[in-house]
């Protein structure tokens, strides 16, 4: 019988949930018996509805993007899944998801990940306060918002594609931002980097943060050796 894993979401969410799926089978003593990975992009932002997994990893299993109306999925991001993925991350990377070599991303010390086009939880003013405090390099998908922050603070912008941005966050010494699976997924590659996430009362953007989303990240950030909250 053909074994298929169906994932839903953009880059960060599909990476998190696939690591979880593989880790579950490894924990059960199984060689992950998967024949195909189906990626459902129904909830991903416009412009990011594609197979990011094959761009990030040398896949041993074929991927296919399935129609948007198929909204089922096998896994959700969860603290339990993140904990299991951290435990088995090296086995997953060695056997199933070998990181593709990438030489087009910039290497910087500090990165502020600006989230704007899909879920802007943080206002422009608050982003500017973070930029003034940390003096980071700015990355993100909302070029209009990033340009405003750069103009007000003098911080440098990296205008890269999503794959390069992801690699930049992996190798940065310090990543700063709000709730984002983009940040969490990179922590499965480099869990020792410093991660600073805005705390519960710091979200003043046009999109509200739900308690469910915050509690998910609260538990996950606590698992990172150099993870912490900005309050």
KEZASE-198294 format. One line per 10 residues: number of its first residue (from 1); for each residue x, y, z of N, C-alpha, C, CB. Coordinates in pm, 1 decimal, decimal comma. Each point is the difference from the previous one (the first is absolute). Glycine has a CB too. Layout:
N
NUM	X/Y/Z/X/Y/Z/X/Y/Z/X/Y/Z  ... .
***
This chain:
231
1	84,6/-120,1/0,0/-84,6/120,1/0,0/87,8/124,6/0,0/-183,3/-123,7/122,8  148,3/220,0/-206,6/77,9/122,3/-10,7/-18,5/85,8/123,7/-20,9/-7,6/-248,8  133,2/50,2/309,5/-3,0/83,6/120,3/29,3/143,8/-39,3/73,0/-194,0/145,7  -167,5/283,5/-113,8/12,0/140,0/-37,0/-11,8/87,1/123,8/-94,7/-48,5/-227,5  184,5/147,2/241,0/-11,6/101,9/104,5/-49,8/127,1/-65,9/186,6/-103,2/139,9  -293,6/160,3/-86,0/-52,9/125,0/-52,9/25,5/112,0/99,4/-176,2/-124,3/-130,2  241,2/230,1/83,5/34,9/115,5/82,0/-71,7/122,0/-55,3/225,8/-99,2/58,7  -246,3/199,6/26,3/-66,4/121,5/-46,6/70,2/122,8/55,6/-218,6/-122,6/-15,0  236,3/224,3/-70,5/58,3/124,7/46,5/113,0/47,1/-88,1/-64,2/-62,4/228,3  134,5/164,5/-180,3/113,6/55,3/-71,6/129,7/-65,5/42,0/-121,5/214,3/-20,3 .
11	231,9/-147,6/-4,5/133,0/-56,5/19,8/20,1/-50,0/143,3/86,1/153,6/-177,5  -104,0/-65,5/275,2/29,1/-36,8/138,3/-87,9/-112,2/51,8/72,6/231,7/36,6  -200,8/-226,2/-66,1/-93,6/-99,9/51,8/25,0/-136,7/-61,1/-168,4/179,8/34,3  195,8/-186,2/-164,9/23,8/-130,6/-61,2/129,9/-62,1/50,8/-125,8/74,9/-203,4  229,0/6,3/227,2/124,5/-54,3/56,7/-25,4/-56,1/139,8/135,6/165,5/-134,5  -202,9/-89,5/218,9/-28,3/-45,6/136,7/-79,2/-130,6/1,6/2,3/238,1/74,6  -107,4/-243,8/-155,1/-88,4/-116,8/6,2/62,9/-123,1/-65,2/-195,8/154,7/-2,3  280,7/-137,0/-98,7/66,1/-116,5/-58,1/105,1/-57,0/94,9/-40,7/93,8/-228,4  116,6/-7,7/296,3/92,9/-48,7/102,8/-76,4/-79,1/106,4/153,4/197,6/-41,1  -269,8/-147,0/78,9/-83,1/-68,5/99,2/-41,3/-138,0/-50,9/-83,6/222,3/84,4 .
21	36,6/-229,3/-209,2/-46,1/-127,6/-56,0/112,8/-102,7/-3,2/-168,9/123,3/-138,3  286,4/-82,7/92,1/113,2/-91,7/-3,5/41,5/-42,4/141,1/76,7/107,0/-213,6  -75,0/-10,9/305,0/43,7/-30,3/136,7/-92,0/-97,9/69,3/100,9/224,5/12,1  -230,0/-216,7/-40,4/-95,9/-95,8/57,3/35,7/-142,7/-40,7/-179,9/176,2/-4,5  210,7/-196,4/-123,5/34,0/-133,9/-47,1/134,1/-46,4/54,8/-131,7/43,2/-206,5  227,8/47,1/215,3/130,5/-36,8/55,1/-14,6/-39,8/146,1/115,3/156,2/-160,4  -196,0/-81,1/236,5/-23,6/-33,1/140,7/-65,1/-136,4/15,5/-22,0/242,7/49,9  -57,0/-282,0/-149,1/-67,0/-130,6/3,6/88,0/-111,8/-54,2/-217,3/117,4/-25,0  341,5/-85,1/-11,0/92,4/-100,6/-49,6/-20,8/-35,1/-145,5/9,4/-87,4/227,1  -75,0/175,3/-303,7/-31,1/-27,5/-139,7/89,5/80,9/-92,0/-236,2/-50,7/62,8 .
31	271,1/-8,6/-176,7/57,2/77,8/-107,9/-118,7/69,8/-66,3/201,6/-160,0/-36,2  -213,0/290,9/38,9/-125,0/64,4/-44,7/-52,0/-55,1/-132,9/73,3/204,7/119,7  -183,1/-282,7/-115,7/-52,2/-66,5/-120,4/-89,0/93,7/-79,9/10,8/-220,2/117,8  48,6/322,7/-175,9/-77,5/100,6/-70,9/34,5/-5,2/-148,7/-7,9/146,6/206,7  -92,4/-150,2/-289,9/20,6/-5,7/-144,3/-9,8/137,0/-66,2/-90,8/-230,6/3,8  13,0/320,8/56,8/-18,5/131,4/-60,0/-37,0/101,8/107,2/-71,2/-106,8/-216,6  116,2/230,3/196,8/-38,3/111,7/85,5/-87,3/93,0/-82,6/212,8/-17,9/139,9  -333,3/43,7/-91,8/-90,3/92,7/-66,7/-6,1/129,1/80,4/-135,5/-190,9/-97,3  159,0/302,0/31,3/1,4/129,5/66,9/-122,8/78,8/-42,6/253,0/-0,2/10,4  -337,5/31,5/86,5/-118,9/79,1/-27,0/29,5/144,5/37,9/-153,1/-199,3/39,9 .
41	138,2/290,0/-135,1/39,5/138,3/22,2/-121,2/91,9/18,7/206,0/-43,0/-135,2  -318,2/-14,4/175,4/-124,9/75,8/11,1/14,4/121,6/90,9/-125,3/-211,2/-38,9  200,8/198,9/149,7/11,0/108,8/96,6/128,3/81,3/-15,2/-136,1/-136,7/154,4  219,3/101,7/-249,8/124,8/74,5/-18,7/-28,5/133,6/-68,6/130,1/-216,5/-14,4  -50,9/319,9/43,6/-20,2/129,6/-65,2/17,9/-10,2/-150,9/78,7/114,0/207,8  -147,3/-28,4/-281,7/21,0/6,5/-143,8/146,7/31,3/-28,4/-239,1/75,0/-36,2  293,4/-139,8/-63,1/140,7/20,0/-32,4/90,3/-101,2/67,5/-47,9/239,5/-28,8  -5,8/-317,3/122,3/82,6/-100,0/68,2/-62,7/-138,6/-9,4/82,9/177,2/156,6  -173,4/-194,6/-252,1/-72,2/-126,7/-11,2/74,5/-94,2/-94,0/-219,2/117,6/43,8  324,6/-176,3/9,9/80,8/-91,6/-78,8/68,9/-100,6/91,0/34,4/177,4/-174,5 .
51	37,3/-269,6/113,4/71,4/-104,7/72,2/132,7/55,6/51,2/-109,2/-179,6/-141,9  106,9/234,6/263,3/121,9/53,3/59,1/92,8/-111,1/47,2/-126,5/203,0/68,6  71,3/-318,0/-30,9/81,7/-107,7/55,1/108,6/-43,4/-98,1/-196,4/-76,0/134,9  160,5/60,8/-261,6/97,9/-43,8/-100,0/104,5/107,0/-29,7/-175,4/-145,8/-98,8  144,7/271,1/131,6/97,8/107,6/-17,7/98,8/6,5/117,0/-170,7/128,0/-132,1  127,5/-177,6/249,1/83,5/7,1/119,6/79,5/-126,8/24,4/-164,5/155,9/95,3  108,3/-270,7/-134,2/59,6/-128,3/34,7/16,1/-88,3/-122,8/-100,7/17,2/227,6  198,9/-106,2/-221,3/12,8/-105,4/-99,6/-95,3/-111,3/40,3/243,5/59,4/-51,8  -360,4/-58,9/-7,2/-108,1/-88,6/43,1/24,5/-142,8/-47,0/-159,2/193,0/-5,7  141,2/-289,1/94,1/6,5/-141,0/-37,3/-137,5/-51,1/-41,4/192,7/-32,8/157,4 .
61	-295,7/114,1/-136,8/-138,4/-37,3/-31,6/-58,5/109,8/-87,6/-27,7/-130,5/218,2  -41,2/95,8/-326,9/-55,1/103,1/-88,4/-108,4/83,9/66,6/52,4/-148,0/-191,1  -57,1/277,6/153,3/-100,8/93,2/49,9/-94,0/39,6/-113,5/160,7/85,9/175,5  -283,5/-56,7/-138,7/-96,7/50,6/-97,1/-87,9/102,4/69,1/2,3/-217,6/-129,9  -27,3/330,6/63,5/-93,4/99,9/50,9/-140,2/-40,5/-44,1/176,6/184,8/-6,9  -269,2/-197,2/101,3/-135,9/-45,4/-31,1/-94,0/120,2/-6,7/44,2/-222,7/112,7  -160,2/207,6/-176,1/-91,6/113,1/-18,7/-41,5/65,2/130,3/-81,1/-110,2/-204,1  59,1/242,5/196,5/-31,0/77,9/119,2/-128,7/-43,1/67,3/120,2/188,1/-102,2  -216,3/-243,6/25,7/-126,7/-37,8/62,6/14,1/-121,6/91,4/-117,9/93,3/-198,2  228,2/-166,5/184,4/25,2/-112,0/90,9/67,2/54,7/125,7/21,9/-165,1/-194,0 .
71	-99,6/185,1/300,0/53,2/71,7/115,5/34,1/-92,4/116,7/-133,3/196,2/-71,3  137,8/-326,6/46,5/38,0/-92,3/106,6/151,0/7,1/23,9/-193,7/-151,8/-59,0  234,9/104,6/175,3/142,7/-7,7/32,1/18,4/-105,2/108,9/38,0/244,7/-62,9  80,4/-302,7/66,3/27,1/-107,7/95,1/57,5/49,5/132,3/37,3/-148,4/-193,9  24,7/265,8/194,9/65,8/47,7/121,7/-18,8/150,5/15,2/168,8/-185,7/-17,2  -175,8/230,8/140,8/1,8/141,7/33,9/125,9/29,9/79,8/-253,0/10,4/0,1  309,2/110,8/-10,5/109,3/35,6/91,4/-46,5/-12,5/144,5/97,0/156,3/-172,4  -12,2/-212,6/256,9/-35,9/-19,4/140,8/126,9/-4,8/83,6/-210,4/-125,1/-64,1  200,6/158,2/194,0/117,9/-12,9/86,5/52,0/-143,0/5,6/-84,8/190,7/135,0  -6,2/-287,8/-133,6/41,4/-140,4/5,3/77,1/-38,2/-126,5/-200,0/-53,9/144,0 .
81	149,7/99,4/-258,6/67,8/-29,0/-125,2/134,8/69,3/-8,2/-221,2/-28,2/-108,6  229,6/150,0/159,9/126,4/74,3/-2,5/102,2/-67,1/91,0/-124,1/214,1/-48,0  80,5/-259,4/164,3/91,0/-68,9/92,4/54,2/-128,2/-62,5/-125,8/96,2/195,0  38,5/-172,8/-258,6/42,1/-124,2/-64,8/93,7/29,3/-116,7/-215,9/-108,9/67,9  186,5/215,0/-141,7/84,5/37,3/-113,4/139,1/43,7/44,7/-204,9/67,8/-124,7  212,9/5,5/236,1/131,2/37,0/53,3/78,7/-124,5/41,6/-94,4/220,1/78,4  25,0/-317,3/-22,1/65,6/-122,1/45,5/59,4/-79,8/-116,5/-158,3/-6,7/193,6  84,9/0,5/-305,5/41,5/-83,7/-112,3/47,6/80,8/-120,6/-161,5/-170,2/79,3  183,8/299,2/-60,5/32,4/88,3/-111,1/120,6/-47,4/-81,2/-95,0/186,0/132,9  199,9/-232,9/-65,1/120,4/-37,6/-73,0/-21,8/-124,0/-84,6/136,2/100,9/180,7 .
91	-213,3/-196,5/-130,4/-30,6/-119,4/-79,2/-81,7/38,7/-123,2/4,9/-143,2/208,5  -102,9/231,3/-188,9/-82,5/45,4/-112,8/87,1/69,4/-103,5/-199,3/25,8/151,8  288,6/61,7/-107,1/86,7/73,5/-92,6/98,0/-92,7/-72,6/-20,6/200,8/148,1  72,1/-299,7/-77,4/98,4/-90,5/-60,0/-62,9/-97,2/-99,9/134,2/19,0/208,9  -256,1/-66,1/-178,7/-57,5/-108,4/-79,6/-108,0/43,9/-98,3/51,2/-146,2/189,1  -126,6/251,5/-155,3/-119,7/28,2/-79,6/-8,2/142,7/-54,4/-112,5/-169,7/136,7  166,7/265,7/-65,7/-12,7/139,8/-40,9/136,6/67,8/4,7/-237,6/7,2/85,8  326,5/-50,0/-172,7/132,6/60,9/-3,7/-12,0/142,4/-52,2/109,4/-225,6/-36,0  -56,0/320,1/112,7/-9,8/141,4/-35,9/75,9/27,6/-129,9/-21,2/61,1/243,7  -46,6/3,8/-338,4/65,5/34,7/-125,6/106,1/107,6/23,1/-209,8/-59,6/-126,5 .
101	319,0/46,9/55,3/103,5/103,2/6,4/-55,0/127,9/-62,3/185,9/-174,0/-10,6  -163,4/285,1/75,8/-48,5/128,4/-49,1/110,7/103,0/17,2/-240,3/-59,0/57,6  278,9/123,5/-167,5/109,8/96,4/7,5/-42,0/139,4/-45,6/158,7/-187,3/-38,2  -291,0/212,7/31,9/-47,1/131,4/-44,2/-55,3/84,8/114,3/-51,0/-101,6/-220,3  33,7/41,9/337,7/-50,1/78,0/113,0/112,9/78,8/66,6/-180,8/-170,9/35,8  145,1/283,0/22,5/96,1/81,2/74,1/13,8/-52,9/143,1/-57,2/201,8/-142,3  176,2/-190,0/197,0/26,8/-38,4/138,6/10,5/127,7/82,4/120,7/-214,2/-70,5  -205,3/227,6/170,9/1,6/117,2/87,2/-9,2/-45,8/145,3/-107,3/143,2/-180,1  144,5/-56,6/272,1/-1,2/-36,3/141,4/-139,6/2,1/60,6/228,9/90,9/16,6  -304,0/16,7/-43,2/-132,1/17,7/61,0/-104,2/26,1/-107,9/105,9/89,9/210,2 .
111	-219,7/-157,4/-197,9/-106,7/12,5/-99,2/-131,4/32,7/71,3/117,8/-163,5/-155,5  -189,0/263,2/103,9/-137,7/25,8/43,2/-91,7/-49,8/-110,6/67,2/203,3/141,1  -146,5/-304,3/-109,5/-94,1/-55,5/-97,1/-129,8/79,1/7,8/104,3/-231,1/18,2  -134,6/303,9/-125,3/-118,6/85,0/-6,5/-110,0/-75,2/-72,6/140,8/210,2/1,8  -249,8/-233,9/68,7/-112,4/-74,4/-57,0/-112,7/97,7/-28,8/64,9/-211,4/124,8  -102,3/223,2/-253,1/-97,7/101,9/-32,8/-115,6/-43,8/-86,9/182,5/152,8/21,6  -154,5/-221,6/-133,5/-104,9/-21,4/-99,4/-107,1/-99,0/44,4/168,2/51,2/-172,0  -132,2/-153,5/250,9/-101,5/-98,0/38,3/-54,8/25,3/140,4/112,5/-165,5/-148,4  -25,3/181,4/245,3/-45,1/20,5/138,2/86,8/106,3/66,6/-81,5/-239,6/14,3  40,3/364,1/-24,2/78,1/106,9/63,4/-47,5/17,1/143,8/34,2/117,2/-223,0 .
121	31,7/-189,9/312,8/-33,1/6,8/141,7/62,8/121,1/67,7/-18,0/-247,6/2,1  118,4/308,8/-67,1/80,5/104,6/61,5/-11,4/127,9/-82,6/159,6/-172,3/95,2  -178,3/284,1/-28,5/-13,9/126,8/-70,4/134,6/47,9/-53,9/-195,0/57,8/146,4  188,4/34,3/-241,4/121,4/60,9/-53,3/80,2/67,2/111,6/-115,0/34,9/-221,2  47,1/34,0/312,9/69,7/68,6/109,4/76,1/-98,3/88,5/-175,6/177,8/-3,8  113,5/-292,0/33,6/66,4/-98,4/87,3/118,0/-62,8/-71,4/-217,0/-46,8/116,3  202,7/20,0/-245,7/113,6/-50,9/-76,1/116,0/100,7/2,7/-158,0/-130,8/-148,4  125,1/258,2/137,1/104,3/103,2/2,3/70,1/4,1/135,8/-130,3/133,9/-168,2  54,5/-154,1/276,2/61,4/-4,5/133,1/98,6/-116,2/9,8/-207,0/103,5/99,5  167,7/-219,2/-153,9/90,2/-115,5/1,1/124,3/27,5/-85,1/-197,3/-153,6/33,5 .
131	176,9/216,4/-148,6/112,7/31,2/-87,8/95,7/98,2/66,1/-145,7/-41,2/-198,9  92,0/141,0/267,4/85,1/97,1/69,4/77,7/-66,1/114,0/-162,6/182,0/-59,5  99,2/-276,9/126,8/64,9/-65,2/114,7/108,8/-98,1/-42,3/-212,3/25,3/126,0  184,0/-109,4/-226,8/90,9/-109,0/-33,8/92,5/30,6/-118,1/-171,9/-153,5/87,7  138,8/255,1/-168,2/78,5/33,8/-119,4/19,5/-123,2/-89,5/117,8/181,5/130,3  -227,3/-247,3/-168,5/10,7/-122,4/-79,9/-5,5/28,4/-149,8/-105,7/-125,2/187,6  124,2/21,1/-267,0/-32,9/2,3/-142,0/-146,0/-42,2/-14,5/241,4/-51,7/-68,3  -314,6/113,3/-24,2/-143,5/-25,2/-15,9/-25,9/-98,0/-114,0/-49,2/229,5/88,5  -36,0/-329,6/-61,7/-47,2/-88,7/-106,0/-150,8/-15,9/15,7/223,4/-123,4/-10,8  -289,6/80,5/-96,3/-143,3/-23,7/7,6/-65,1/7,2/-135,5/0,5/91,6/228,0 .
141	-131,4/-118,8/-230,6/-71,5/-8,8/-126,3/-72,4/128,9/-37,3/-25,9/-241,2/43,0  12,8/334,7/50,0/-72,5/123,9/-25,6/101,2/111,7/-27,0/-194,2/-75,3/147,1  229,0/94,2/-273,3/106,3/95,4/-34,2/-38,6/143,6/33,1/72,8/-154,3/-180,7  -200,0/185,1/172,7/-45,5/134,5/34,0/22,1/29,6/148,0/-170,2/-12,8/-183,4  131,4/-81,6/268,6/17,2/16,7/144,1/147,6/4,7/37,2/-217,3/-117,9/38,3  296,2/29,6/-95,3/143,3/-3,1/30,6/67,3/130,8/-42,0/0,3/-250,2/-28,5  -40,0/303,1/-85,5/58,6/125,3/-47,0/-28,5/114,5/96,6/-24,5/-80,0/-235,4  -96,7/83,9/290,7/-35,3/103,4/96,6/84,7/-13,1/127,2/-234,5/5,0/-92,8  253,5/-128,0/138,2/79,4/-23,5/120,8/145,3/39,7/-23,8/-154,2/-187,9/67,2  206,2/150,9/-183,7/138,4/34,1/-33,7/18,9/151,5/-9,0/21,4/-217,4/-123,7 .
151	-116,0/285,3/63,2/9,5/145,4/-15,4/-0,3/69,9/135,2/-115,0/-17,5/-221,2  36,2/-35,2/315,6/-10,2/62,3/131,6/117,1/-34,3/91,0/-245,6/-7,1/-24,9  308,3/-108,5/5,2/102,2/-47,0/94,4/140,0/-7,6/-58,4/-177,8/-126,6/109,7  189,5/127,6/-241,9/131,2/-13,1/-63,1/49,8/-142,3/-10,8/49,2/221,9/85,8  -131,0/-320,2/-48,1/42,1/-140,1/-6,9/2,4/-49,0/-144,8/-96,1/-39,4/229,3  190,4/-49,2/-257,2/17,7/-55,2/-133,9/-108,5/-101,8/-32,1/246,3/37,5/18,9  -292,7/-37,2/-144,6/-98,6/-96,6/-47,6/70,4/-106,1/-84,6/-182,7/176,6/2,7  145,9/-303,1/18,3/40,5/-106,1/-91,3/-118,9/-32,0/-89,9/167,7/-95,3/167,8  -156,0/121,6/-296,2/-107,0/-33,5/-94,9/37,7/-130,9/-68,2/-59,7/246,1/-37,8  11,5/-355,4/95,3/32,6/-134,3/-48,0/-130,3/-75,5/-25,4/220,4/-1,2/128,2 .
161	-207,8/-117,5/-184,6/-116,5/-87,3/-8,2/-18,9/-72,9/133,2/34,4/-28,7/-249,8  -144,7/-43,3/262,4/-33,4/-64,4/128,2/103,2/-104,5/41,1/-240,6/39,4/-49,5  295,3/-111,8/-46,7/100,6/-102,2/32,4/125,6/65,1/56,8/-90,3/-148,7/-182,0  135,8/255,8/118,4/118,2/70,2/51,2/-27,2/60,1/137,9/70,4/50,4/-235,9  -189,6/6,6/254,9/-34,6/55,1/131,2/6,2/-107,8/107,4/-146,2/170,9/-110,8  94,2/-288,3/79,4/-1,4/-110,6/96,8/142,0/-41,0/36,3/-219,4/-80,1/-92,9  305,9/69,4/-6,5/139,9/-34,4/26,6/69,5/109,8/79,5/5,4/-134,7/-210,7  -37,4/260,2/182,9/58,7/109,3/77,1/-37,5/-10,8/146,8/-7,2/145,8/-202,5  -118,6/-179,8/232,1/-41,1/-12,7/140,4/66,7/-118,9/68,3/-218,5/105,1/-58,9  244,5/-210,3/-17,4/64,5/-118,3/58,7/140,4/33,1/50,0/-133,8/-147,3/-152,9 .
171	207,1/223,7/73,5/141,0/23,2/30,8/25,8/128,6/77,2/53,0/-126,2/-203,6  -156,4/206,4/223,6/16,9/120,6/81,3/24,7/-39,8/145,7/-149,5/132,4/-157,0  225,1/-51,1/227,2/24,5/-26,7/141,4/-122,5/32,1/85,5/242,4/48,4/-36,9  -326,7/43,4/-12,0/-114,9/45,3/79,3/-114,5/32,3/-94,8/151,2/92,4/182,4  -266,0/-156,6/-161,9/-118,8/26,9/-80,0/-107,0/59,1/91,1/55,5/-188,8/-161,7  -117,5/297,9/118,7/-97,2/74,8/80,0/-130,1/8,7/-78,9/183,7/134,5/115,2  -297,9/-146,4/-48,3/-126,2/12,7/-71,6/-119,3/-32,1/86,7/119,1/-56,9/-206,7  -232,1/36,0/141,2/-122,9/-38,0/66,8/-30,4/-146,6/-24,6/-85,5/233,8/-22,4  -38,1/-272,9/48,8/-39,3/-139,1/-19,2/9,7/-36,1/-147,6/-153,0/11,5/200,4  231,7/-112,9/-233,3/19,1/-37,7/-139,4/57,1/-140,4/-10,2/34,7/240,3/-60,4 .
181	-101,5/-327,7/-15,6/55,7/-132,9/-23,9/125,6/8,8/-87,1/-230,4/-99,9/20,6  248,0/210,2/-91,9/121,8/22,2/-78,3/121,7/-0,7/92,5/-130,0/134,9/-170,7  117,9/-70,0/285,8/109,3/3,4/97,6/14,7/-135,6/67,9/-39,1/245,8/37,5  -72,3/-303,9/7,0/6,5/-128,0/71,3/58,0/-111,0/-86,9/-196,5/71,0/135,3  159,1/-75,2/-263,1/48,1/-107,4/-87,1/151,6/5,9/-16,2/-219,4/2,2/-121,0  275,0/117,9/114,5/144,6/12,7/-9,6/71,5/-49,1/124,8/-34,5/192,0/-150,9  -36,7/-190,7/263,0/59,0/-47,7/125,8/19,0/-150,9/0,5/-106,3/191,7/117,2  41,9/-262,4/-208,5/24,0/-143,9/-12,5/131,5/-27,1/-73,4/-248,4/-40,6/-0,4  300,9/139,8/-68,3/130,0/-13,7/-65,0/110,6/50,4/91,8/-108,3/26,2/-225,4  85,1/86,7/289,0/98,9/59,2/91,0/-69,6/40,4/130,2/140,0/83,3/-196,2 .
191	-161,1/-177,8/287,2/-71,8/31,6/123,4/79,2/84,0/98,7/-120,6/-209,6/-32,2  251,9/224,0/10,7/84,4/70,3/96,3/9,0/150,5/-23,3/128,2/-208,5/20,3  -174,8/257,9/-133,0/3,9/144,0/-23,7/-88,2/70,9/101,8/43,0/-37,3/-245,8  -19,7/164,5/266,0/-81,6/77,6/93,0/-129,9/41,3/-68,6/207,2/83,4/119,5  -319,5/-111,2/-54,4/-131,3/33,1/-54,3/-74,1/87,1/100,6/-7,5/-216,0/-133,5  -33,7/335,1/90,8/-74,6/91,6/86,7/-135,6/28,1/-64,7/215,4/105,4/88,7  -321,9/-144,8/-19,6/-135,9/13,3/-51,8/-78,4/96,0/89,0/7,9/-234,5/-96,6  -87,0/321,1/33,5/-81,3/93,7/77,6/-98,4/-73,2/89,7/23,4/168,1/-182,5  -33,0/-123,2/307,6/-88,9/-60,5/97,8/-146,5/33,5/-23,7/185,9/9,8/161,0  -270,8/-68,2/-78,8/-145,3/0,3/-22,6/-59,9/139,5/-11,8/-8,6/-212,6/123,3 .
201	56,9/308,1/-47,5/-62,3/132,3/1,4/65,2/98,8/-96,2/-60,8/-42,6/235,2  146,5/-6,3/-324,2/75,5/87,6/-89,6/-59,5/9,2/-140,2/201,5/-57,2/130,7  -314,4/-8,6/-152,9/-56,3/-4,8/-135,1/-105,5/107,9/-16,8/45,2/-246,4/-12,6  -11,7/346,6/-67,7/-88,0/115,2/-17,3/-31,6/25,0/-146,8/94,7/99,1/208,1  -79,8/-202,1/-290,9/-24,4/13,8/-142,8/-146,9/-14,8/-35,3/227,6/-86,7/-40,5  -260,2/98,8/-87,1/-139,2/-11,4/-43,6/-58,5/-139,8/11,4/47,2/184,9/-151,9  38,0/-287,6/159,5/-48,1/-137,3/14,1/22,9/-46,1/143,5/48,4/-49,0/-244,5  -154,0/0,4/309,0/8,3/-40,1/141,0/64,9/-137,5/14,1/-205,0/136,3/49,9  276,0/-155,8/59,8/59,2/-129,2/33,5/-95,9/-76,2/90,1/234,4/93,8/-21,4  -265,7/-216,0/-13,9/-89,4/-80,5/82,4/78,0/-67,0/113,1/-150,2/-38,7/-198,9 .
211	79,9/5,4/305,7/64,2/-70,7/111,0/55,3/-133,9/-46,1/-154,4/113,2/161,3  82,9/-179,7/-252,8/44,9/-130,4/-49,2/135,2/12,8/-69,2/-239,0/-73,2/-27,4  251,8/174,4/-59,3/127,1/20,3/-70,7/111,7/34,8/97,3/-125,8/76,0/-202,8  97,7/12,6/296,5/104,0/41,0/93,4/46,2/-116,7/85,7/-96,0/229,9/2,7  1,2/-309,0/47,8/36,5/-112,6/86,9/84,9/-102,5/-73,7/-210,3/35,4/129,0  183,1/-56,1/-258,3/82,1/-89,9/-80,2/144,6/48,6/-1,4/-199,6/-59,1/-142,5  219,8/186,6/113,4/135,3/54,2/-7,9/64,7/9,2/137,4/-66,6/127,9/-202,9  -11,5/-99,0/304,9/53,3/10,8/135,9/70,7/-129,2/38,7/-183,5/161,2/62,1  117,3/-272,6/-84,7/59,2/-129,6/35,0/121,7/-31,1/-86,3/-225,4/-80,2/71,6  218,6/113,7/-200,7/110,9/-32,2/-90,9/123,4/84,2/29,1/-166,3/-63,8/-174,0 .
221	148,5/192,8/196,7/114,0/88,2/26,2/74,3/-43,5/126,1/-121,1/189,6/-112,3  49,3/-237,4/210,7/62,4/-45,1/124,7/89,7/-121,2/-20,6/-196,3/88,4/123,1  175,1/-162,6/-232,3/82,1/-118,4/-27,2/135,1/35,9/-61,3/-209,5/-130,3/-31,4  221,0/250,6/-22,3/124,0/39,4/-66,1/102,6/46,2/103,0/-129,0/65,3/-206,2  252,7/-112,2/197,6/100,5/33,9/102,1/27,6/149,2/12,6/100,9/-219,7/-43,3  -118,4/293,8/-69,1/22,8/144,3/3,3/-123,8/77,0/-45,7/243,5/-40,3/-42,1  -360,5/-16,3/68,8/-125,6/65,8/-33,6/-50,8/82,8/116,5/-54,0/-185,4/-157,3  -12,1/296,1/126,5/-53,5/84,5/106,8/-103,3/97,2/-53,5/215,6/-20,7/122,6  -283,6/86,2/-28,4/-107,8/92,4/-33,2/43,2/145,7/21,8/-167,7/-177,4/62,5  123,8/263,2/-151,6/21,7/143,9/13,8/-124,9/58,4/66,0/153,9/10,2/-206,1 .
231	-136,3/48,7/322,6/-115,4/55,4/73,4/28,9/145,2/40,9/-61,1/-232,2/85,7 .
***
